[in-house]
Amino acid sequence: MSAQNSASTYSALGIGEFNYSGLTQNQGMGGMGISYGTGWQANNVNPAITTRNTIFNFQAALNYKRLNVDNGTENSLVDGGGLSYLALSFPIKSGKFTSGMGLGQVTSVNYRLRVESTVDNSDLRANSFLRGDGGISEAYVNFGYLLAKNLSIGFHGSYLFGSTIRSNQLIITDTEGVEVGSPSEYYERLTVSDVAYKLGLHYMIKTSEKSNIHIGAIYQKFGDIKGTGFAKLAEIGEASDPDSDGDLIANDVSGSVYIPNRFGFGLTFERMNKYAIGVEGQFQDFTTYRNFFGDPLDLQATKKLALGFQFVPDYMSFDNLFQRSTFRVGLEWLQTPYYLNQTNINDLGLNLGTSVYLNQLSMINLALKVGQRGTLEQGLIRENYVNFTLGFSLNDNSWFYKRVFE
């Protein structure tokens, strides 16, 4: 993935901002996808649910995020976006064995910060300009298999790749604003290349002829993710060049970054072809996180809770595609891994979404999230954001049919 989604000023800490919200249809329901999915959409959250895909499906989406960053004294606007994901799902044996593949973003880093402070025992001031870009992407294949009646298992194998670049430019000035000494820059580049996997489980309980209860669970294994690291301290503009003057700390040395494993559980009640309502939770313990140079950070466990609802006005209205469309709403709460000044950095968002049919099979997917992250207490930063995703689903029920006439 060469595109970079807008992240957060808090992505300056740790490995970046994780994507917990899945594809566009998942985002509209608060990021739900562990316990519920339909046969008309791919699912990269829980691979076990892909067994519901009895037709070929291709999805893609673009993402745009706009943040208003407030530190209590001044505001700034940050925005960005790009290609969000590509996903493909198709049945190998309809209703029994399904496969898929895709590209997606696992983490995002995108921040611009200016920190001004005094130099101890002097009248000098230190101005630090911090910048970060990049993240970890994945190319994946997944499989779903109907193990027994209403019980499915799934496997999602990922090739992780990508680079994250961080820099800190330091300029010292006197009381007149005149530079003192030589400005310096610390430049760090981490490039990862490794594999990870995710296991999924889905069980459906028939409660009546037209209603079901869906139970889902996922476990994603990361661990030590291998890569190479480069770090150098030099004059501004020279730190990224290994051959220039300066203090070369690491020159593409091999190592790893430890990313904690991820767990998720969900429960959804479905009235077939009418509505679905559910709750899901995810957990990832970042107290065990270690960066590439083996340093622990003061991080905490990430906890996510999602409440989601979707509704179809009239599934059998073939003459009115709008009536057949799906409308979604969700509430998403996230305790981020960032713990600063004895304060939790929480994220609360309201999600809206819809899938509108273009014809009898394919559709446009829309998702909108409005939320707030962080707080102004204890001298911290508060972000108010709007996140918009535009995608489409192309479905084809003749993909695997044999040609009878040429």
C-alpha positions as CSV (number, residue, x, y, z in Angstrom):
1,M,0.0,0.0,0.0
2,S,1.7,3.2,-1.1
3,A,-1.2,5.4,0.1
4,Q,-1.1,6.8,3.6
5,N,-4.2,7.4,5.7
6,S,-4.3,10.3,8.0
7,A,-3.5,9.1,11.5
8,S,-3.2,11.2,14.7
9,T,-0.8,13.3,16.7
10,Y,-0.7,10.5,19.2
11,S,0.7,8.2,16.5
12,A,4.0,9.8,17.5
13,L,4.1,7.2,20.3
14,G,4.6,3.4,19.8
15,I,4.1,1.7,16.5
16,G,1.3,4.0,15.3
17,E,-2.4,4.0,15.1
18,F,-3.9,0.5,14.7
19,N,-6.8,-0.2,12.3
20,Y,-9.5,-1.9,14.4
21,S,-12.5,-1.0,12.2
22,G,-12.3,-3.3,9.2
23,L,-13.9,-2.6,5.8
24,T,-16.4,0.1,5.0
25,Q,-19.5,-1.9,6.0
26,N,-17.8,-2.7,9.3
27,Q,-17.0,0.9,9.9
28,G,-20.6,1.9,9.6
29,M,-21.5,-0.4,12.5
30,G,-18.8,0.9,14.9
31,G,-16.1,-1.4,13.5
32,M,-18.1,-4.6,14.0
33,G,-17.2,-7.7,12.0
34,I,-16.1,-10.4,14.5
35,S,-19.6,-11.9,14.9
36,Y,-21.5,-10.7,11.9
37,G,-21.2,-10.4,8.1
38,T,-23.2,-11.0,5.0
39,G,-22.7,-13.0,1.8
40,W,-22.6,-9.7,-0.2
41,Q,-19.5,-8.3,1.4
42,A,-15.9,-9.5,2.0
43,N,-14.7,-9.8,5.6
44,N,-11.1,-9.2,6.7
45,V,-12.0,-9.0,10.4
46,N,-13.1,-12.6,11.0
47,P,-12.0,-15.0,8.3
48,A,-14.5,-17.7,9.6
49,I,-17.4,-15.5,8.4
50,T,-16.2,-15.6,4.8
51,T,-18.1,-19.0,4.5
52,R,-21.2,-16.9,4.0
53,N,-19.8,-15.6,0.7
54,T,-21.4,-17.8,-1.9
55,I,-20.6,-15.5,-4.8
56,F,-17.5,-13.7,-6.0
57,N,-17.0,-10.3,-4.3
58,F,-14.4,-7.6,-4.9
59,Q,-14.2,-4.5,-2.7
60,A,-12.1,-1.3,-2.7
61,A,-12.3,2.0,-0.8
62,L,-10.8,5.4,-0.4
63,N,-10.5,7.1,2.9
64,Y,-10.3,10.8,4.0
65,K,-9.7,12.0,7.6
66,R,-9.7,15.6,8.9
67,L,-8.6,16.5,12.4
68,N,-8.9,19.6,14.5
69,V,-6.0,19.5,16.9
70,D,-6.3,21.6,20.1
71,N,-3.7,22.0,22.7
72,G,-5.6,24.5,24.8
73,T,-4.0,27.6,23.4
74,E,-4.1,27.1,19.6
75,N,-5.8,24.9,17.0
76,S,-4.5,23.4,13.8
77,L,-6.1,21.4,11.1
78,V,-4.6,18.1,9.8
79,D,-6.0,16.0,7.0
80,G,-5.0,13.2,4.7
81,G,-6.2,10.1,3.0
82,G,-5.8,7.7,0.2
83,L,-6.4,4.1,-0.8
84,S,-7.9,2.3,2.2
85,Y,-8.0,-1.3,1.1
86,L,-8.5,-3.9,-1.6
87,A,-10.4,-7.1,-0.7
88,L,-11.5,-10.1,-2.7
89,S,-13.6,-13.1,-1.6
90,F,-14.8,-16.1,-3.6
91,P,-16.2,-19.6,-2.9
92,I,-14.2,-22.6,-3.6
93,K,-17.1,-24.8,-2.6
94,S,-20.2,-22.7,-2.1
95,G,-21.3,-22.6,1.5
96,K,-18.5,-24.9,2.6
97,F,-15.0,-23.5,1.7
98,T,-14.2,-19.9,0.8
99,S,-11.0,-18.1,0.0
100,G,-9.9,-14.5,-0.3
101,M,-7.0,-12.0,-0.5
102,G,-6.4,-8.3,-0.2
103,L,-4.3,-5.4,0.8
104,G,-4.8,-3.3,3.8
105,Q,-3.3,-0.9,6.4
106,V,-2.4,-2.4,9.8
107,T,-1.0,0.7,11.4
108,S,-0.7,4.4,10.4
109,V,1.8,7.0,11.4
110,N,1.2,10.6,10.4
111,Y,2.0,13.6,12.7
112,R,3.5,17.0,12.7
113,L,4.3,18.5,16.2
114,R,6.2,21.6,17.4
115,V,7.3,21.5,21.0
116,E,8.8,24.6,22.6
117,S,10.6,24.5,26.0
118,T,13.2,26.2,28.1
119,V,16.8,25.0,28.4
120,D,17.7,24.3,32.0
121,N,19.8,26.9,33.8
122,S,19.8,29.3,30.9
123,D,17.7,31.9,29.0
124,L,17.7,29.8,25.9
125,R,14.7,28.1,24.3
126,A,14.6,24.7,22.6
127,N,12.3,24.3,19.6
128,S,11.6,20.7,18.5
129,F,9.9,19.9,15.2
130,L,8.7,16.3,15.2
131,R,7.4,14.6,12.1
132,G,6.4,11.0,11.3
133,D,5.1,9.2,8.3
134,G,4.4,5.6,7.2
135,G,3.1,2.5,8.9
136,I,2.7,-1.2,8.4
137,S,0.7,-2.6,5.5
138,E,-0.4,-6.2,4.9
139,A,-1.0,-8.4,1.9
140,Y,-3.1,-11.3,3.0
141,V,-4.9,-14.5,2.0
142,N,-7.7,-15.9,4.1
143,F,-9.7,-19.1,4.2
144,G,-13.1,-20.0,5.8
145,Y,-14.3,-23.5,6.3
146,L,-17.6,-24.8,7.5
147,L,-16.4,-27.4,10.1
148,A,-19.9,-28.5,11.2
149,K,-23.5,-27.3,10.9
150,N,-23.5,-23.5,11.7
151,L,-19.8,-23.7,12.9
152,S,-17.1,-22.1,10.8
153,I,-13.4,-21.7,11.4
154,G,-11.1,-19.3,9.5
155,F,-7.4,-18.5,8.8
156,H,-6.0,-15.1,7.8
157,G,-2.3,-15.1,6.8
158,S,-0.5,-11.7,6.4
159,Y,2.7,-10.6,4.9
160,L,3.6,-7.4,6.8
161,F,5.6,-4.7,5.1
162,G,6.3,-1.0,5.1
163,S,8.5,1.8,6.5
164,T,8.0,4.3,9.2
165,I,10.1,7.4,9.2
166,R,10.4,9.7,12.3
167,S,12.5,12.8,12.7
168,N,13.1,15.4,15.4
169,Q,14.7,18.7,14.4
170,L,16.1,20.7,17.3
171,I,16.8,24.4,17.1
172,I,18.1,26.4,20.1
173,T,17.4,30.2,20.2
174,D,18.2,33.0,22.6
175,T,15.8,35.6,23.9
176,E,16.0,37.6,20.7
177,G,15.1,34.5,18.6
178,V,18.6,34.2,17.2
179,E,19.8,30.6,16.6
180,V,22.5,29.4,19.0
181,G,24.9,26.7,17.8
182,S,24.1,24.3,14.9
183,P,20.6,23.0,14.4
184,S,20.5,19.2,14.7
185,E,18.2,16.4,13.5
186,Y,17.5,12.9,14.8
187,Y,16.3,10.7,11.9
188,E,15.0,7.2,12.3
189,R,13.7,4.7,9.8
190,L,12.1,1.3,10.5
191,T,11.4,-1.1,7.7
192,V,9.5,-4.3,8.5
193,S,9.1,-7.5,6.5
194,D,7.6,-10.5,8.3
195,V,4.5,-12.6,8.6
196,A,1.6,-12.8,11.0
197,Y,-1.6,-14.7,11.2
198,K,-5.2,-14.5,12.6
199,L,-7.6,-17.3,13.6
200,G,-11.3,-16.9,13.5
201,L,-14.3,-18.8,14.9
202,H,-18.0,-18.2,14.1
203,Y,-21.1,-20.1,15.4
204,M,-24.7,-19.4,14.5
205,I,-27.6,-20.4,16.7
206,K,-31.1,-20.6,15.1
207,T,-33.6,-19.0,17.4
208,S,-36.5,-19.2,15.0
209,E,-37.2,-19.7,11.3
210,K,-36.2,-16.1,10.5
211,S,-33.8,-15.1,13.3
212,N,-30.3,-16.1,14.4
213,I,-27.7,-15.4,17.1
214,H,-24.2,-15.1,15.9
215,I,-21.1,-15.6,18.1
216,G,-17.6,-14.8,16.9
217,A,-14.1,-14.7,18.1
218,I,-10.6,-13.9,16.7
219,Y,-7.0,-14.3,17.8
220,Q,-4.3,-12.4,15.9
221,K,-0.6,-13.4,16.4
222,F,2.0,-10.7,15.9
223,G,5.0,-11.2,18.3
224,D,8.5,-10.2,17.1
225,I,8.1,-8.6,13.7
226,K,11.5,-8.6,11.9
227,G,12.9,-5.6,10.1
228,T,15.8,-3.3,9.7
229,G,16.5,0.0,11.5
230,F,18.4,3.1,10.6
231,A,19.1,5.9,13.0
232,K,21.4,8.9,12.8
233,L,22.0,12.3,14.6
234,A,23.4,15.0,12.3
235,E,22.8,18.5,11.1
236,I,19.4,19.3,9.6
237,G,19.1,17.8,6.1
238,E,22.0,15.4,6.6
239,A,20.6,12.9,9.1
240,S,19.0,10.7,6.4
241,D,22.3,10.2,4.5
242,P,24.5,7.4,6.0
243,D,27.6,8.9,4.3
244,S,27.3,12.4,5.6
245,D,28.9,13.8,8.7
246,G,27.2,13.0,12.0
247,D,26.7,10.3,14.6
248,L,25.5,7.1,12.8
249,I,23.7,5.1,15.5
250,A,22.3,2.2,13.4
251,N,22.9,1.6,9.7
252,D,20.2,-0.8,8.4
253,V,20.8,-3.3,11.2
254,S,18.6,-6.3,11.6
255,G,16.2,-6.6,14.5
256,S,12.6,-6.8,15.5
257,V,9.8,-4.8,17.1
258,Y,7.5,-6.7,19.5
259,I,3.8,-6.2,18.8
260,P,1.3,-7.7,21.3
261,N,-1.3,-10.2,20.1
262,R,-4.9,-9.2,19.7
263,F,-8.1,-10.8,20.9
264,G,-11.7,-10.1,19.9
265,F,-15.2,-11.4,20.8
266,G,-18.7,-10.5,19.5
267,L,-22.4,-11.3,19.8
268,T,-25.0,-10.3,17.2
269,F,-28.8,-10.9,16.9
270,E,-30.1,-11.0,13.3
271,R,-33.6,-10.9,11.9
272,M,-32.8,-12.3,8.5
273,N,-33.0,-9.9,5.6
274,K,-34.3,-7.2,8.0
275,Y,-32.0,-6.0,10.7
276,A,-29.0,-7.0,12.9
277,I,-27.8,-5.6,16.3
278,G,-24.7,-6.6,18.1
279,V,-21.8,-5.8,20.5
280,E,-18.1,-6.6,20.1
281,G,-14.9,-6.1,22.1
282,Q,-11.2,-6.2,21.3
283,F,-8.1,-6.3,23.5
284,Q,-4.4,-5.8,22.8
285,D,-1.9,-5.5,25.7
286,F,0.6,-2.9,24.8
287,T,2.4,-3.0,28.1
288,T,4.5,-5.7,26.5
289,Y,5.4,-3.6,23.5
290,R,9.1,-3.1,22.7
291,N,10.4,-0.9,20.0
292,F,13.1,-1.8,17.5
293,F,15.9,-0.9,19.8
294,G,14.4,-2.9,22.7
295,D,13.1,0.0,24.7
296,P,9.8,-0.4,26.5
297,L,7.4,2.5,26.4
298,D,4.9,3.7,29.0
299,L,1.9,2.2,27.1
300,Q,-1.2,0.4,28.4
301,A,-3.6,-2.2,27.1
302,T,-5.9,-1.2,24.2
303,K,-9.6,-1.9,24.8
304,K,-12.3,-1.4,22.2
305,L,-16.1,-1.7,22.5
306,A,-18.4,-1.5,19.5
307,L,-22.2,-1.3,19.4
308,G,-23.7,-1.6,15.9
309,F,-27.1,-1.8,14.2
310,Q,-28.0,-2.2,10.5
311,F,-31.4,-2.2,8.8
312,V,-32.8,-3.1,5.4
313,P,-36.2,-1.4,4.6
314,D,-37.4,-4.0,2.1
315,Y,-35.1,-6.7,1.0
316,M,-37.6,-8.0,-1.7
317,S,-38.1,-4.6,-3.4
318,F,-36.3,-5.4,-6.6
319,D,-37.8,-2.4,-8.4
320,N,-36.6,0.0,-5.8
321,L,-32.9,-0.4,-5.2
322,F,-32.9,2.2,-2.4
323,Q,-35.4,0.1,-0.4
324,R,-33.1,-2.9,-0.7
325,S,-30.1,-0.9,0.5
326,T,-28.6,-1.3,4.0
327,F,-28.4,1.5,6.6
328,R,-26.1,1.4,9.6
329,V,-25.3,3.2,12.8
330,G,-22.6,2.4,15.4
331,L,-20.9,3.6,18.5
332,E,-17.2,3.0,18.9
333,W,-15.2,3.5,22.2
334,L,-11.5,2.9,22.3
335,Q,-9.1,3.1,25.2
336,T,-5.9,3.8,23.3
337,P,-2.5,2.5,24.4
338,Y,-1.4,6.0,25.2
339,Y,-1.2,6.9,28.9
340,L,0.2,10.4,29.6
341,N,0.4,12.5,32.7
342,Q,-1.6,9.8,34.6
343,T,-4.4,10.2,32.0
344,N,-6.0,7.7,29.7
345,I,-6.3,8.8,26.1
346,N,-9.7,7.6,25.0
347,D,-11.4,7.8,21.6
348,L,-15.2,8.0,21.2
349,G,-16.9,8.0,17.8
350,L,-20.4,7.9,16.3
351,N,-20.5,5.9,13.0
352,L,-23.0,6.1,10.2
353,G,-23.0,4.0,7.0
354,T,-24.9,2.7,4.1
355,S,-24.6,0.2,1.2
356,V,-26.7,1.4,-1.8
357,Y,-27.3,-1.0,-4.7
358,L,-26.1,0.1,-8.2
359,N,-27.8,-2.9,-9.8
360,Q,-29.1,-6.3,-8.5
361,L,-25.7,-7.4,-7.2
362,S,-23.2,-4.5,-6.8
363,M,-23.2,-1.5,-4.5
364,I,-21.6,1.6,-3.2
365,N,-20.5,1.6,0.4
366,L,-20.3,4.7,2.5
367,A,-19.1,5.2,6.1
368,L,-18.8,8.4,8.2
369,K,-17.3,8.6,11.7
370,V,-17.4,11.7,13.9
371,G,-15.4,11.5,17.1
372,Q,-13.1,12.9,19.7
373,R,-9.8,11.6,21.0
374,G,-7.8,12.8,24.0
375,T,-8.4,15.7,26.4
376,L,-7.2,19.2,27.3
377,E,-6.6,18.1,30.9
378,Q,-3.1,17.8,32.3
379,G,-1.7,19.9,29.3
380,L,-2.6,17.2,26.7
381,I,-4.0,17.4,23.2
382,R,-7.6,16.9,22.1
383,E,-8.5,15.9,18.6
384,N,-11.9,16.3,17.0
385,Y,-12.1,14.4,13.8
386,V,-14.2,13.4,10.8
387,N,-13.4,10.2,9.0
388,F,-15.1,9.4,5.6
389,T,-14.8,6.2,3.6
390,L,-16.1,5.7,0.1
391,G,-16.0,2.2,-1.4
392,F,-17.7,-0.2,-3.7
393,S,-18.5,-3.9,-3.9
394,L,-18.7,-5.7,-7.2
395,N,-20.5,-9.1,-7.0
396,D,-20.8,-11.7,-9.6
397,N,-22.8,-14.9,-9.2
398,S,-21.6,-16.3,-12.6
399,W,-17.9,-16.2,-11.8
400,F,-17.6,-20.0,-11.4
401,Y,-20.3,-21.1,-13.8
402,K,-19.1,-23.2,-16.8
403,R,-19.8,-21.7,-20.2
404,V,-22.5,-23.6,-22.1
405,F,-22.4,-21.6,-25.3
406,E,-19.5,-19.9,-26.9
